[in-house]
Amino acid sequence: MGSATREALASSKEALAALGAGADLATADGLFAAGRAIGGSSHLSAALSDPAADAGAKRTVVERIFGTQLSAQALGLLQTVVSGRWSSETDLLAGIEELGLRAASISAGAQGDIEAELFEFGKLVSSNHELELALSSKLGSSAAKGALAASLLAGKASPQTVSIVGQLVQQPRDRRIGELLRYASGIVADQQGLAVATVTAAAPIEASQLQRLERHLATAYGRQVKINQVIDPAVVGGLRVQLGDDVIDGSLAARLNDLRLQLAG
């Protein structure tokens, strides 16, 4: 991420924070829809991400195109986003999406558990190859993928999760569905002041062990950590812990693989 993008994203997040509870689900939905529209037009995305273009002119373009389609909150945030100096068109689209994810998290309040719902949906998709293909294939229409995701989540997840998954499958930007869900979970958790760790083990881990691991990770990363547990007999023994880009692999399978590489060398 370039310095220009970091500054633009920081300004956008400040604008979202200033809305407080005013950031409702309509705000998130509006940002998602606008991001898809901008991403679907190479001319528009190039114009709005051009660092040399006048910020006021870009705000006017957004007002003209989306003024009657978005809520006042979503329109204001979108204008703030395009006013920033983004390093690339891709960064601009990512910034709009991240702001939508954060707005969805805010709208869920303390009672929402979007991250857990995204994790469960990820397990469902990864266990069904045909479903994963249907949601990831470049051959299907974006609208069809969004409708499929909504039907799978109907009555099982919050409106915020349905909105987020719909956005991810309709605008994947060359990302696989598993990567998309992990990314969204991380943003949602960060908005809630949490970090998410995925712990893979050969068998279910006792609650007391999970609590100790949560405490150790919280100390190491300086924030509360929530653990998602994945059972995979292939790890043989020990644990594999992934938190963001950090991976701690203490599984027997990893040690055996390291030994094979040493012997091969």
Residue pairs with C-beta under 8 A, 6 or more apart in sequence:
1 9
1 87
1 91
2 87
2 88
2 91
4 51
4 84
4 85
4 86
4 87
5 86
5 87
5 88
5 91
5 95
7 84
7 85
8 81
8 84
8 85
8 86
8 91
8 95
9 84
9 95
9 98
11 80
11 83
11 84
12 77
12 80
12 81
12 84
12 95
12 99
13 99
13 102
15 76
15 77
15 80
16 23
16 77
16 99
16 102
16 103
16 106
19 27
19 73
19 77
21 106
22 73
23 73
23 102
23 103
23 106
23 107
24 71
24 73
24 103
24 107
25 103
25 104
25 107
25 159
25 160
25 163
26 71
26 73
26 74
27 71
27 73
27 74
27 77
27 100
27 103
27 107
28 100
28 101
28 103
28 104
28 107
28 160
28 163
28 164
29 74
29 100
29 163
30 66
30 69
30 70
30 71
30 73
30 74
30 75
30 78
31 74
31 77
31 78
31 96
31 97
31 99
31 100
31 103
32 97
32 100
32 163
32 166
32 167
32 171
33 69
33 70
34 62
34 66
34 69
34 70
34 74
34 78
34 96
35 93
35 96
35 97
35 100
35 167
35 171
36 142
36 167
36 170
36 171
37 44
37 65
37 66
38 44
38 45
38 48
38 92
38 93
38 96
39 45
39 93
39 171
39 173
44 61
44 65
45 89
45 92
45 93
46 89
47 53
47 58
47 61
48 58
48 61
48 62
48 82
48 92
49 82
49 86
49 88
49 89
49 91
49 92
51 85
51 86
55 82
55 83
58 79
58 82
58 83
59 79
59 82
59 83
61 82
62 75
62 78
62 79
62 82
63 75
63 79
66 75
66 78
67 75
70 78
77 99
77 103
78 96
81 92
81 95
81 96
81 99
82 92
84 95
86 92
86 95
90 173
93 171
93 173
94 173
97 167
97 171
98 187
100 164
100 167
101 164
101 184
101 187
101 188
101 191
102 187
102 188
102 191
104 114
104 160
104 163
104 164
104 188
105 112
105 114
105 160
105 187
105 188
105 191
105 192
106 191
107 160
108 114
108 158
108 160
112 158
112 160
113 158
114 158
114 160
114 161
114 164
114 188
115 185
115 188
115 189
115 192
115 194
115 196
115 226
116 228
117 153
117 156
117 157
117 158
117 161
118 161
118 164
118 165
118 181
118 184
118 185
118 188
119 181
119 185
119 228
121 152
121 153
121 157
121 161
121 165
121 181
122 177
122 178
122 181
122 182
122 185
123 230
124 131
124 152
125 131
125 132
125 135
125 177
125 178
125 181
126 132
126 178
131 152
132 177
134 140
134 145
134 148
135 145
135 148
135 149
135 169
135 177
136 172
136 176
136 177
142 169
142 170
142 171
143 170
145 169
145 170
146 166
146 169
146 170
148 169
149 162
149 165
149 166
149 169
150 162
150 165
150 166
153 161
153 162
153 165
154 162
157 165
164 184
164 188
165 181
168 177
168 180
168 181
168 184
169 177
169 180
172 180
175 183
182 198
185 196
186 196
186 244
189 195
189 196
189 226
193 223
193 224
194 223
194 224
194 225
194 226
195 217
195 221
195 223
195 224
195 225
195 226
195 243
195 244
196 225
196 226
196 227
196 228
196 243
197 213
197 214
197 217
197 225
197 226
197 227
197 228
197 241
197 242
197 243
198 227
198 228
198 229
198 230
198 241
198 242
198 243
199 205
199 210
199 213
199 227
199 228
199 229
199 230
199 239
199 240
199 241
200 229
200 230
200 231
200 232
200 235
200 239
200 240
200 241
200 242
200 251
201 229
201 230
201 231
201 232
201 235
201 238
201 239
201 240
202 231
202 232
202 233
202 234
202 235
202 236
202 237
202 251
203 231
203 233
204 229
204 231
205 213
205 229
205 239
210 227
210 229
213 227
213 239
213 241
214 225
214 226
214 227
217 225
217 227
217 241
217 243
218 224
218 225
221 243
225 243
234 253
235 251
235 252
235 253
235 254
236 251
236 252
236 253
236 256
237 251
237 252
237 253
238 250
238 251
238 252
238 254
238 255
239 248
239 250
239 251
240 247
240 248
240 249
240 250
240 251
240 254
241 247
241 248
241 249
241 250
242 248
